[in-house]
Amino acid sequence: PRALSLWNAFVSQELCAHNQDLNTNDRVSSGFIKTLAERWAAMSNEEREDVSRDKVEELNERREERGRPVPNLAVANFNDTRATLQDVAKELNDLHERTGVEVLLFACRGDQANHLKPWVYRTSERLEEFVELFSGATLGKLAARIEAWCLTGIKGLTKKHKNTVLELKSKVGTLILEKLHATSTRGKPSAMSYLDFANRITLKYGVVLENWPVEVFQAPGRFNSLKYLNTLYSAWE
């Protein structure tokens, strides 16, 4: 921007005073500017500097403040990451062309404040085919899972697993009791008994249980393996 002149400062100063007296922020007429120009022409250089010096400093400070960018760390981090990854990808492309080395690279954010989307680089489709074959997921889905792991960590995964196990235990227990009620012709048992099934269920209600689908016969609530719980649920369903 061009430097502020004493005339600019003088006009700004007098205009503020004029508008303040009129209690308005409207622009003034050309007649008022003409009057200012006549006053300005009648002043000496020293008078012009004296009357405008403070206003020049004020306007320069305002200009500097207005032009100062508001810092945004998240955006700065995102731009830095994106530019760096582009440079890395270029270097790896050159390496692959020179040597034939295959490279698979994942990048994801480590905290919620970061704007980076899961990013994947691979030098050839062979790597992508390998990942899909042995993981059953595309590179995009795998990158999303890696990001979820990095954001929630082992605590988040453990909590999710625990909630899933508890929910499945309840579903299996409820399903088995429903099947028992549907099978029994001597009334509805208030609960399923696993410790003394022969006496409490078979002898009392005439129900026999065959082909229990897992190795151990016990209440679903005592299983902590999703494999066994899923097997029980599928079998009884």
Contacts in CASP RR format, 6 or more apart in sequence:
PFRMAT RR
TARGET T0000
AUTHOR 0000-0000-0000
METHOD contacts of the structure
MODEL  1
PRALSLWNAFVSQELCAHNQDLNTNDRVSSGFIKTLAERWAAMSNEERED
VSRDKVEELNERREERGRPVPNLAVANFNDTRATLQDVAKELNDLHERTG
VEVLLFACRGDQANHLKPWVYRTSERLEEFVELFSGATLGKLAARIEAWC
LTGIKGLTKKHKNTVLELKSKVGTLILEKLHATSTRGKPSAMSYLDFANR
ITLKYGVVLENWPVEVFQAPGRFNSLKYLNTLYSAWE
1 63 0 8 1.000
4 56 0 8 1.000
4 59 0 8 1.000
4 60 0 8 1.000
4 63 0 8 1.000
6 48 0 8 1.000
6 49 0 8 1.000
6 52 0 8 1.000
6 56 0 8 1.000
7 40 0 8 1.000
7 48 0 8 1.000
7 52 0 8 1.000
8 59 0 8 1.000
9 52 0 8 1.000
9 53 0 8 1.000
9 55 0 8 1.000
9 56 0 8 1.000
9 59 0 8 1.000
10 36 0 8 1.000
10 40 0 8 1.000
10 48 0 8 1.000
10 51 0 8 1.000
10 52 0 8 1.000
10 55 0 8 1.000
11 33 0 8 1.000
11 36 0 8 1.000
12 55 0 8 1.000
12 59 0 8 1.000
13 51 0 8 1.000
13 52 0 8 1.000
13 55 0 8 1.000
14 36 0 8 1.000
15 28 0 8 1.000
15 32 0 8 1.000
18 28 0 8 1.000
18 32 0 8 1.000
19 25 0 8 1.000
19 26 0 8 1.000
19 28 0 8 1.000
40 48 0 8 1.000
43 51 0 8 1.000
73 113 0 8 1.000
74 113 0 8 1.000
74 114 0 8 1.000
74 115 0 8 1.000
75 115 0 8 1.000
77 114 0 8 1.000
77 115 0 8 1.000
78 114 0 8 1.000
78 115 0 8 1.000
78 116 0 8 1.000
81 107 0 8 1.000
81 114 0 8 1.000
81 116 0 8 1.000
82 116 0 8 1.000
85 107 0 8 1.000
85 119 0 8 1.000
85 121 0 8 1.000
88 105 0 8 1.000
88 121 0 8 1.000
89 121 0 8 1.000
92 103 0 8 1.000
92 105 0 8 1.000
92 121 0 8 1.000
92 123 0 8 1.000
93 123 0 8 1.000
95 101 0 8 1.000
95 103 0 8 1.000
96 102 0 8 1.000
96 103 0 8 1.000
96 123 0 8 1.000
96 124 0 8 1.000
100 123 0 8 1.000
101 123 0 8 1.000
102 122 0 8 1.000
102 123 0 8 1.000
102 124 0 8 1.000
102 126 0 8 1.000
102 127 0 8 1.000
103 121 0 8 1.000
103 122 0 8 1.000
103 123 0 8 1.000
103 127 0 8 1.000
104 120 0 8 1.000
104 121 0 8 1.000
104 122 0 8 1.000
104 123 0 8 1.000
104 127 0 8 1.000
104 131 0 8 1.000
105 120 0 8 1.000
105 121 0 8 1.000
105 122 0 8 1.000
106 118 0 8 1.000
106 119 0 8 1.000
106 120 0 8 1.000
106 142 0 8 1.000
106 143 0 8 1.000
106 146 0 8 1.000
107 116 0 8 1.000
107 118 0 8 1.000
107 119 0 8 1.000
107 120 0 8 1.000
107 121 0 8 1.000
108 116 0 8 1.000
108 118 0 8 1.000
108 119 0 8 1.000
108 143 0 8 1.000
108 146 0 8 1.000
108 147 0 8 1.000
108 150 0 8 1.000
109 115 0 8 1.000
109 116 0 8 1.000
109 147 0 8 1.000
109 150 0 8 1.000
109 151 0 8 1.000
110 147 0 8 1.000
110 150 0 8 1.000
110 151 0 8 1.000
111 151 0 8 1.000
112 151 0 8 1.000
118 140 0 8 1.000
118 143 0 8 1.000
118 144 0 8 1.000
118 146 0 8 1.000
118 147 0 8 1.000
119 143 0 8 1.000
120 139 0 8 1.000
120 140 0 8 1.000
120 142 0 8 1.000
120 143 0 8 1.000
122 128 0 8 1.000
122 139 0 8 1.000
128 138 0 8 1.000
128 139 0 8 1.000
131 137 0 8 1.000
131 138 0 8 1.000
131 139 0 8 1.000
131 142 0 8 1.000
132 138 0 8 1.000
132 139 0 8 1.000
135 142 0 8 1.000
137 145 0 8 1.000
149 157 0 8 1.000
161 226 0 8 1.000
164 226 0 8 1.000
165 224 0 8 1.000
165 226 0 8 1.000
165 229 0 8 1.000
168 220 0 8 1.000
168 226 0 8 1.000
168 229 0 8 1.000
168 230 0 8 1.000
168 233 0 8 1.000
169 220 0 8 1.000
169 221 0 8 1.000
169 223 0 8 1.000
169 229 0 8 1.000
171 233 0 8 1.000
172 220 0 8 1.000
172 221 0 8 1.000
172 229 0 8 1.000
172 232 0 8 1.000
172 233 0 8 1.000
172 236 0 8 1.000
173 192 0 8 1.000
173 219 0 8 1.000
173 220 0 8 1.000
173 221 0 8 1.000
175 233 0 8 1.000
175 236 0 8 1.000
175 237 0 8 1.000
176 192 0 8 1.000
176 220 0 8 1.000
176 232 0 8 1.000
176 236 0 8 1.000
177 189 0 8 1.000
177 191 0 8 1.000
177 192 0 8 1.000
179 236 0 8 1.000
180 189 0 8 1.000
180 192 0 8 1.000
180 201 0 8 1.000
180 205 0 8 1.000
180 207 0 8 1.000
181 188 0 8 1.000
181 189 0 8 1.000
183 207 0 8 1.000
184 205 0 8 1.000
184 206 0 8 1.000
184 207 0 8 1.000
185 205 0 8 1.000
185 206 0 8 1.000
186 204 0 8 1.000
186 205 0 8 1.000
186 206 0 8 1.000
187 205 0 8 1.000
189 200 0 8 1.000
189 201 0 8 1.000
189 204 0 8 1.000
189 205 0 8 1.000
192 201 0 8 1.000
192 219 0 8 1.000
193 200 0 8 1.000
193 201 0 8 1.000
194 217 0 8 1.000
194 218 0 8 1.000
194 219 0 8 1.000
197 209 0 8 1.000
197 217 0 8 1.000
201 207 0 8 1.000
201 209 0 8 1.000
202 208 0 8 1.000
202 209 0 8 1.000
213 231 0 8 1.000
213 232 0 8 1.000
213 235 0 8 1.000
214 223 0 8 1.000
214 228 0 8 1.000
214 231 0 8 1.000
214 232 0 8 1.000
220 229 0 8 1.000
220 232 0 8 1.000
223 229 0 8 1.000
223 232 0 8 1.000
END
